[in-house]
Amino acid sequence: MKRNFYLQHQLMAMHDPRMQNLFDEEGPRGIGTYWIIIEKLSLLPDAKAQLKYLRSSTNKKLSITYIEKIIRNFQLFVLEEDGSFSPEELNPVKKKEKKTAKNDRANAVADAKNDENRQKTAEEKTENSNEKKTNTLNTSTDKETSREVFKENIKDITTSATKEKETAAADDVNFNPIRPWQEMVDGLAVRTPWLEAACIHSGYGELLMRHIKAAVDCFKKHIEVYDKWRNLLSESDARCYFVNFTNPGQRTSQALYATLLALDAKQQSAAPPDPYRYEQRIDGRRTYLGCLIPDNAPPRPDNTAFWNETTNSWRS
């Protein structure tokens, strides 16, 4: 009677690969159907039955077709020729037992071989001890020679290490430290062929050249605001960055152009008027309306003045 009321359920049942495959494909419904089949088979003396035996377990949610699918498609049941079926063992251990038996035989063979190897090893040790005694005298002579060679090698190593230290010290003396970035940027204002080319590249060369110091100051403020000084390790870095800063189309270049225009207008308004503004110079000579002006003549006072050679003065 106890058999009809209790069913042993392996705790590791779901670790069987076939059960994992069933769960992956059918989910909890497939697992539940499997255990319904096992419960029904456990009621029989030999846990073996025909498919028709399970018809009493069917309903609207569990059809006989689905039960047959679980029995046939997942290798969890043994199918007999007469149409009957019985459950396969989960997580079988028979293969492990066979492997253990094979291992026992292999270990027995290995032990026999080890005995033979031990005998051979003992004989070899005896022969080696005799050879060692014979070679002892030769070894002592070789050691003395090795000591002399070792001393020479130590001398060579010490000498080479001293030379490396001297070379490193010389390199330290000739080492050029990195200049402060402000100093490198200030050097951009020095008139050089590079600066002339950079001004031409900007598109407002004459204006930029006239106010190059003010432009460099604006460039320095830009570097500080955007924390770009870390990238300026050489004069070449500073030049490349300044060319990009004044590159046509860049917002930085447009802002610099507007700043320099305002500065230029302010300086021109604050400067005294040019006394020779109503004259023209042609080949180094003062002229007005195509007429030469004497070198000792005062500046032309206005646009209507003309030079009177009789009185040597300007008349309007």
C-alpha contacts under 8 A as a table, 3 or more apart, distances in Angstrom:
res1	aa1	res2	aa2	distance
1	M	4	N	5.36
1	M	5	F	6.85
2	K	5	F	5.42
2	K	6	Y	6.31
3	R	6	Y	5.66
3	R	7	L	7.27
3	R	42	S	7.84
3	R	43	L	7.59
4	N	7	L	7.93
4	N	42	S	7.21
4	N	43	L	5.52
7	L	39	E	7.26
7	L	42	S	7.10
9	H	13	A	7.46
10	Q	13	A	5.08
11	L	14	M	7.84
12	M	15	H	5.39
12	M	16	D	7.40
12	M	91	N	7.79
13	A	16	D	5.83
13	A	19	M	7.28
13	A	90	L	6.20
13	A	91	N	7.12
14	M	17	P	7.75
14	M	19	M	5.53
14	M	20	Q	6.17
15	H	19	M	7.04
15	H	20	Q	6.76
15	H	91	N	7.47
16	D	19	M	5.35
16	D	20	Q	6.43
16	D	90	L	6.05
16	D	91	N	5.32
17	P	20	Q	5.00
17	P	21	N	6.12
18	R	21	N	5.02
18	R	22	L	6.19
18	R	74	F	6.30
18	R	75	Q	6.91
18	R	76	L	6.80
19	M	22	L	4.95
19	M	23	F	6.21
19	M	31	I	7.68
19	M	76	L	7.88
20	Q	23	F	5.09
20	Q	24	D	6.13
21	N	24	D	5.08
21	N	25	E	6.25
21	N	74	F	7.56
22	L	25	E	5.37
22	L	26	E	5.74
22	L	27	G	6.99
22	L	30	G	6.39
22	L	31	I	6.94
22	L	74	F	6.58
23	F	26	E	5.33
23	F	27	G	4.30
23	F	28	P	6.40
23	F	30	G	6.48
23	F	31	I	6.29
24	D	27	G	5.79
26	E	29	R	6.18
26	E	30	G	4.81
26	E	31	I	7.59
27	G	30	G	5.60
27	G	31	I	6.71
28	P	31	I	5.05
28	P	32	G	6.02
29	R	32	G	5.21
29	R	33	T	6.19
30	G	33	T	5.13
30	G	34	Y	6.24
30	G	70	I	7.03
31	I	34	Y	5.14
31	I	35	W	6.50
32	G	35	W	5.33
32	G	36	I	6.28
33	T	36	I	5.04
33	T	37	I	6.32
33	T	67	I	6.81
33	T	70	I	7.50
34	Y	37	I	5.23
34	Y	38	I	6.33
34	Y	70	I	6.82
34	Y	71	I	7.99
35	W	38	I	4.84
35	W	39	E	6.03
36	I	39	E	5.15
36	I	40	K	6.29
37	I	40	K	5.18
37	I	41	L	6.21
37	I	54	L	7.52
37	I	67	I	7.88
38	I	41	L	5.12
38	I	42	S	6.02
38	I	87	P	7.22
39	E	42	S	5.12
39	E	43	L	6.78
40	K	43	L	5.58
40	K	44	L	7.52
40	K	54	L	7.41
41	L	44	L	5.50
41	L	47	A	4.59
41	L	48	K	6.19
41	L	49	A	6.96
41	L	86	S	7.60
42	S	45	P	7.40
42	S	46	D	7.98
42	S	47	A	5.28
43	L	47	A	7.09
44	L	47	A	5.01
44	L	48	K	6.87
44	L	49	A	7.94
45	P	48	K	7.90
47	A	86	S	6.05
47	A	87	P	7.52
48	K	84	S	6.63
48	K	85	F	5.69
48	K	86	S	4.69
48	K	87	P	7.87
49	A	53	Y	6.41
49	A	84	S	5.19
49	A	85	F	5.80
49	A	86	S	6.90
50	Q	53	Y	5.57
50	Q	54	L	7.82
50	Q	83	G	6.15
50	Q	84	S	4.38
50	Q	85	F	6.50
51	L	54	L	5.74
51	L	55	R	7.41
51	L	68	E	7.46
51	L	83	G	7.52
51	L	84	S	6.84
51	L	85	F	7.78
52	K	55	R	5.37
53	Y	56	S	7.01
54	L	57	S	5.41
54	L	58	T	7.19
54	L	64	I	7.50
55	R	58	T	5.42
55	R	64	I	6.35
57	S	62	L	7.82
58	T	61	K	7.70
58	T	62	L	5.23
58	T	63	S	5.21
58	T	64	I	5.97
59	N	62	L	5.18
59	N	63	S	6.04
60	K	63	S	6.58
62	L	66	Y	6.73
62	L	67	I	7.37
63	S	66	Y	5.36
63	S	67	I	6.48
64	I	67	I	5.00
64	I	68	E	6.14
65	T	68	E	5.15
65	T	69	K	6.27
66	Y	69	K	4.94
66	Y	70	I	6.46
67	I	70	I	5.29
67	I	71	I	6.40
68	E	71	I	5.02
68	E	72	R	6.10
69	K	72	R	5.33
69	K	73	N	5.74
70	I	73	N	5.78
70	I	74	F	6.35
71	I	74	F	6.81
71	I	75	Q	7.47
71	I	76	L	6.72
71	I	77	F	5.91
72	R	75	Q	6.72
72	R	76	L	7.96
72	R	77	F	7.26
72	R	79	L	7.78
74	F	77	F	7.86
75	Q	78	V	7.37
75	Q	88	E	7.68
76	L	87	P	6.14
76	L	88	E	5.26
76	L	89	E	7.86
77	F	85	F	6.23
77	F	86	S	5.39
77	F	87	P	4.27
77	F	88	E	4.87
78	V	85	F	5.35
78	V	86	S	5.24
78	V	87	P	6.08
78	V	88	E	6.02
79	L	83	G	6.68
79	L	84	S	6.13
79	L	85	F	4.59
79	L	86	S	6.96
80	E	83	G	5.49
80	E	84	S	5.30
80	E	85	F	5.88
81	E	84	S	7.27
89	E	92	P	5.81
92	P	95	K	7.34
93	V	96	K	5.29
93	V	97	E	6.46
94	K	97	E	5.10
94	K	98	K	6.35
95	K	98	K	5.10
95	K	99	K	6.18
96	K	99	K	5.01
96	K	100	T	6.12
97	E	100	T	4.97
97	E	101	A	6.33
98	K	101	A	5.17
98	K	102	K	6.33
99	K	102	K	5.08
99	K	103	N	6.08
100	T	103	N	4.96
100	T	104	D	6.18
101	A	104	D	5.09
101	A	105	R	6.46
102	K	105	R	5.21
102	K	106	A	6.21
103	N	106	A	4.93
103	N	107	N	5.98
104	D	107	N	5.05
104	D	108	A	6.25
105	R	108	A	5.16
105	R	109	V	6.44
106	A	109	V	5.20
106	A	110	A	6.13
107	N	110	A	4.89
107	N	111	D	6.08
108	A	111	D	5.18
108	A	112	A	6.48
109	V	112	A	5.26
109	V	113	K	6.42
110	A	113	K	5.08
110	A	114	N	6.11
111	D	114	N	4.97
111	D	115	D	6.35
112	A	115	D	5.26
112	A	116	E	6.65
113	K	116	E	5.16
113	K	117	N	6.23
114	N	117	N	4.92
114	N	118	R	6.10
115	D	118	R	5.16
115	D	119	Q	6.53
116	E	119	Q	5.31
116	E	120	K	6.42
117	N	120	K	5.08
117	N	121	T	5.99
118	R	121	T	5.00
118	R	122	A	6.23
119	Q	122	A	5.23
119	Q	123	E	6.48
120	K	123	E	5.18
120	K	124	E	6.18
121	T	124	E	5.02
121	T	125	K	6.10
122	A	125	K	5.15
122	A	126	T	6.45
123	E	126	T	5.24
123	E	127	E	6.47
124	E	127	E	5.11
124	E	128	N	6.07
125	K	128	N	5.01
125	K	129	S	6.12
126	T	129	S	5.30
126	T	130	N	6.63
127	E	130	N	5.36
127	E	131	E	6.43
128	N	131	E	4.98
128	N	132	K	6.12
129	S	132	K	5.08
129	S	133	K	6.38
130	N	133	K	5.25
130	N	134	T	6.42
131	E	134	T	5.08
131	E	135	N	6.25
132	K	135	N	5.11
132	K	136	T	6.12
133	K	136	T	5.36
134	T	137	L	7.07
135	N	138	N	5.27
135	N	139	T	6.12
136	T	139	T	5.10
136	T	140	S	6.46
137	L	140	S	5.43
137	L	141	T	6.76
138	N	141	T	5.37
138	N	142	D	6.36
139	T	142	D	4.98
139	T	143	K	6.16
140	S	143	K	5.14
140	S	144	E	6.62
141	T	144	E	5.40
141	T	145	T	6.61
142	D	145	T	5.14
142	D	146	S	6.13
143	K	146	S	4.95
143	K	147	R	6.20
144	E	147	R	5.20
144	E	148	E	6.63
145	T	148	E	5.34
145	T	149	V	6.43
146	S	149	V	5.06
146	S	150	F	5.99
147	R	150	F	4.97
147	R	151	K	6.24
148	E	151	K	5.19
148	E	152	E	6.47
149	V	152	E	5.18
149	V	153	N	6.26
150	F	153	N	5.06
150	F	154	I	6.22
151	K	154	I	5.12
151	K	155	K	6.41
152	E	155	K	5.15
152	E	156	D	6.41
153	N	156	D	5.10
153	N	157	I	6.20
154	I	157	I	5.10
154	I	158	T	6.11
155	K	158	T	5.17
155	K	159	T	6.13
156	D	159	T	5.16
156	D	160	S	6.17
157	I	160	S	5.24
157	I	161	A	6.13
158	T	161	A	5.15
158	T	162	T	6.25
159	T	162	T	5.20
159	T	163	K	6.36
160	S	163	K	5.10
160	S	164	E	6.25
161	A	164	E	5.10
161	A	165	K	6.35
162	T	165	K	5.18
162	T	166	E	6.34
163	K	166	E	5.10
163	K	167	T	6.18
164	E	167	T	5.07
164	E	168	A	6.13
165	K	168	A	5.08
165	K	169	A	6.17
166	E	169	A	5.10
166	E	170	A	6.27
167	T	170	A	5.10
167	T	171	D	6.22
168	A	171	D	5.02
168	A	172	D	6.27
169	A	172	D	5.07
169	A	173	V	6.46
170	A	173	V	5.13
170	A	174	N	6.40
171	D	174	N	5.13
171	D	175	F	5.91
172	D	175	F	5.08
178	I	233	L	6.63
178	I	234	S	7.34
179	R	183	E	6.83
179	R	184	M	6.91
179	R	233	L	7.66
179	R	234	S	7.51
180	P	183	E	5.43
180	P	184	M	6.67
181	W	184	M	5.10
181	W	185	V	6.19
181	W	229	W	6.48
181	W	232	L	6.18
181	W	233	L	7.21
181	W	234	S	7.98
181	W	238	A	7.96
182	Q	185	V	5.14
182	Q	186	D	6.10
182	Q	220	K	7.39
183	E	186	D	5.16
183	E	187	G	6.37
184	M	187	G	5.20
184	M	188	L	7.07
184	M	234	S	7.34
184	M	235	E	5.60
184	M	238	A	6.71
185	V	188	L	5.42
185	V	189	A	7.89
185	V	216	V	7.09
185	V	220	K	7.19
185	V	235	E	7.67
185	V	238	A	6.09
185	V	239	R	7.98
186	D	189	A	5.98
186	D	216	V	6.82
187	G	190	V	5.70
188	L	191	R	7.89
188	L	195	L	7.13
188	L	216	V	7.21
188	L	238	A	7.98
188	L	239	R	7.09
189	A	195	L	7.60
189	A	212	I	5.82
189	A	213	K	5.76
189	A	216	V	6.67
190	V	195	L	7.57
191	R	195	L	5.98
191	R	196	E	7.22
192	T	195	L	5.15
192	T	196	E	6.44
193	P	196	E	5.14
193	P	197	A	6.24
194	W	197	A	5.16
194	W	198	A	6.15
195	L	198	A	4.95
195	L	199	C	6.12
196	E	199	C	5.17
196	E	200	I	6.29
196	E	205	G	7.65
196	E	209	M	7.64
197	A	200	I	5.16
197	A	201	H	6.16
198	A	201	H	5.01
198	A	202	S	6.37
198	A	205	G	7.95
198	A	243	V	6.10
199	C	202	S	5.20
199	C	203	G	7.07
199	C	204	Y	6.75
199	C	205	G	4.22
199	C	206	E	7.41
199	C	208	L	6.16
199	C	209	M	6.52
200	I	203	G	5.68
200	I	204	Y	6.77
200	I	205	G	4.67
201	H	205	G	7.42
201	H	243	V	7.90
201	H	247	N	6.93
201	H	248	P	7.65
202	S	205	G	6.30
202	S	243	V	7.73
202	S	246	T	5.37
202	S	247	N	5.31
202	S	248	P	5.56
202	S	253	S	7.60
203	G	248	P	6.56
204	Y	207	L	5.66
204	Y	208	L	6.07
204	Y	257	Y	7.52
205	G	208	L	5.11
205	G	209	M	5.94
206	E	209	M	5.12
206	E	210	R	6.14
207	L	210	R	5.25
207	L	211	H	6.41
207	L	260	L	7.03
207	L	261	L	7.57
207	L	264	D	7.91
208	L	211	H	5.32
208	L	212	I	5.44
208	L	215	A	7.04
208	L	257	Y	7.90
208	L	260	L	7.26
209	M	212	I	5.00
211	H	214	A	5.38
211	H	215	A	6.22
211	H	260	L	6.87
212	I	215	A	4.90
212	I	216	V	6.10
213	K	216	V	5.09
213	K	217	D	6.29
214	A	217	D	5.06
214	A	218	C	6.36
214	A	260	L	7.81
215	A	218	C	5.10
215	A	219	F	6.20
215	A	256	L	6.99
215	A	260	L	7.47
216	V	219	F	4.85
216	V	220	K	6.22
217	D	220	K	5.10
217	D	221	K	6.39
218	C	221	K	5.19
218	C	222	H	6.29
218	C	256	L	7.46
219	F	222	H	5.09
219	F	223	I	6.35
219	F	242	F	7.29
219	F	245	F	7.57
220	K	223	I	5.07
220	K	224	E	6.31
221	K	224	E	5.14
221	K	225	V	6.09
222	H	225	V	5.22
222	H	226	Y	6.17
223	I	226	Y	5.46
223	I	227	D	5.67
223	I	228	K	4.93
223	I	229	W	5.86
224	E	227	D	4.98
224	E	228	K	6.63
224	E	229	W	6.83
225	V	228	K	7.98
227	D	230	R	7.08
228	K	231	N	5.87
228	K	232	L	7.40
229	W	232	L	5.33
230	R	233	L	7.38
231	N	237	D	7.44
232	L	235	E	7.61
232	L	237	D	5.29
232	L	238	A	5.81
233	L	237	D	6.39
233	L	238	A	7.96
234	S	237	D	5.23
234	S	238	A	6.63
235	E	238	A	5.08
235	E	239	R	6.23
236	S	239	R	5.14
236	S	240	C	6.17
237	D	240	C	5.28
237	D	241	Y	6.20
238	A	241	Y	5.23
238	A	242	F	6.16
239	R	242	F	5.11
239	R	243	V	6.23
240	C	243	V	5.25
240	C	244	N	6.37
241	Y	244	N	5.11
241	Y	245	F	6.02
242	F	245	F	4.77
242	F	246	T	6.25
243	V	246	T	5.30
243	V	247	N	5.86
244	N	247	N	4.89
244	N	250	Q	7.90
245	F	250	Q	7.16
245	F	252	T	5.82
245	F	253	S	5.92
246	T	250	Q	7.14
246	T	252	T	6.72
246	T	253	S	4.37
246	T	256	L	7.65
247	N	250	Q	5.79
247	N	253	S	5.98
248	P	253	S	6.26
248	P	254	Q	7.52
249	G	253	S	6.97
249	G	254	Q	7.09
250	Q	253	S	5.22
250	Q	254	Q	6.45
251	R	254	Q	5.07
251	R	255	A	6.15
252	T	255	A	5.21
252	T	256	L	6.16
253	S	256	L	5.07
253	S	257	Y	6.09
254	Q	257	Y	5.09
254	Q	258	A	6.37
255	A	258	A	5.25
255	A	259	T	6.27
256	L	259	T	5.02
256	L	260	L	6.14
257	Y	260	L	5.23
257	Y	261	L	6.18
258	A	261	L	5.15
258	A	262	A	6.31
259	T	262	A	5.29
259	T	263	L	6.25
260	L	263	L	4.93
260	L	264	D	6.00
261	L	264	D	5.05
261	L	265	A	6.21
262	A	265	A	5.21
262	A	266	K	6.16
263	L	266	K	5.11
263	L	267	Q	6.22
264	D	267	Q	5.26
264	D	268	Q	6.25
265	A	268	Q	5.19
265	A	269	S	6.20
266	K	269	S	5.28
266	K	270	A	6.22
267	Q	270	A	5.17
267	Q	271	A	6.10
268	Q	271	A	5.26
269	S	272	P	7.86
273	P	277	R	7.72
274	D	277	R	5.28
275	P	278	Y	7.68
275	P	299	P	6.01
275	P	300	R	7.68
275	P	301	P	7.79
276	Y	279	E	5.47
276	Y	280	Q	7.99
276	Y	299	P	5.47
276	Y	300	R	6.60
277	R	280	Q	7.77
278	Y	288	Y	7.54
278	Y	300	R	6.06
278	Y	301	P	7.25
278	Y	302	D	6.07
278	Y	303	N	5.94
279	E	286	R	6.60
279	E	287	T	5.86
279	E	288	Y	5.29
279	E	299	P	7.87
279	E	300	R	6.66
280	Q	286	R	5.89
280	Q	287	T	5.21
280	Q	288	Y	6.01
281	R	284	G	5.60
281	R	285	R	5.29
281	R	286	R	4.74
281	R	287	T	5.94
282	I	285	R	5.30
282	I	286	R	6.65
282	I	287	T	6.96
285	R	292	L	7.28
285	R	293	I	7.76
286	R	292	L	6.11
286	R	293	I	5.46
286	R	294	P	7.68
286	R	295	D	7.55
287	T	290	G	5.98
287	T	291	C	5.28
287	T	292	L	4.50
287	T	293	I	5.38
288	Y	291	C	5.23
288	Y	292	L	6.69
288	Y	293	I	7.27
293	I	297	A	6.76
293	I	307	W	7.40
294	P	297	A	5.30
297	A	312	N	7.74
297	A	313	S	7.43
300	R	303	N	7.79
300	R	305	A	6.60
300	R	306	F	7.91
300	R	314	W	7.04
301	P	305	A	6.54
301	P	314	W	7.66
302	D	305	A	5.63
304	T	316	S	5.59
305	A	314	W	5.93
305	A	315	R	5.32
305	A	316	S	4.26
306	F	314	W	5.53
306	F	315	R	5.45
306	F	316	S	6.25
307	W	312	N	7.00
307	W	313	S	5.90
307	W	314	W	4.70
307	W	315	R	6.35
308	N	311	T	5.64
308	N	312	N	5.40
308	N	313	S	5.41
308	N	314	W	5.96
308	N	315	R	6.54
309	E	312	N	4.72
309	E	313	S	7.07
